[in-house]
Structures are given as C-alpha cells and as structure tokens.
Amino acid sequence: MAEQAEGADRVVVGVDGSDASRDALRWAVRQAGLTGGEVRVLGAWVVPQYHGALGWLPPESTDEAALEERARDELTTAVEETLGPRPPVEVRTEVRYGAPAGVLVDASREATLLVVGSRGRGGFAGLLLGSVAQHCAQHAACPVVVVRATGR
C-alpha cells in the first residue's frame, strides 16, 4: 500500500456497484479535487454462504482467489464506468476480504473522510439508510458523508 503524501487528504469511498455507491464515488472525486486529495475506492468480498433446508451451507466453490478476482474486476468496471478512463484526481482501487461495514470502518483509520452511498445492493427497498451506511456513520474513525442516489 502506498503511503499518503504528508498533509494530503485521503477520501475513502465504498463502492458495490449500486447507483448510490456510484454517486458516492462521483462526490468523493469532486471533494478530493477541491482539497487536492486522493481517492481510495474500496470493495469488499466474502466467501458466500447459502441457506438451504438444513441451514447455512458452504459455498459450491471456496476458491478464494477467484472470488477476490471477481470482486476486483467488478470494482474496476464500476469505477471505469462511473469516472471514465482519466479521473481528474488520483484514484486507487482496492478490494479487501470482509463484511463491507467492517472493511470501511477499518479503512476510515487511514482516511480524512469516508464516503458511502445511502443504500447498497442488499437490504430492503424504501429504507432511508442502509445498514452499512449506518454502521459507518456510527463507528468510523473520521467524518462520514452519506450520499443519496440520484436515481439515474
């Protein structure tokens, strides 16, 4: 992991491919442009589990390298589709193993600002604030901005 330049702002943003996370990414890039900072785009991945008649079952494949690579590809695609090939600020992408809320709270220790979308891909439609956004707002080590999706 590259070290942050002395005094430079590091804006960390969680992206899961949802409209709200893409809006959060655009907001983070604009903010970093205003402050001369960099953007660290984080994605999280876990080994999926399935619920069957006998309870929680292990996944069909436990190939962690393949799961991580898929998460990395999805994150790269989301960033490129959202920002284009030449973002106006330095943007670095990273995927980390773990639940999204925990990954983002851990990353907030290295950030001057954490940006998340109001609702991700999971959960229930109609909720004002997703569980990841709420957890980050309550537990992050830096200020948190929650960006609502614009409905694109």
Disulfide bonds with the S-S distance in Angstrom:
none
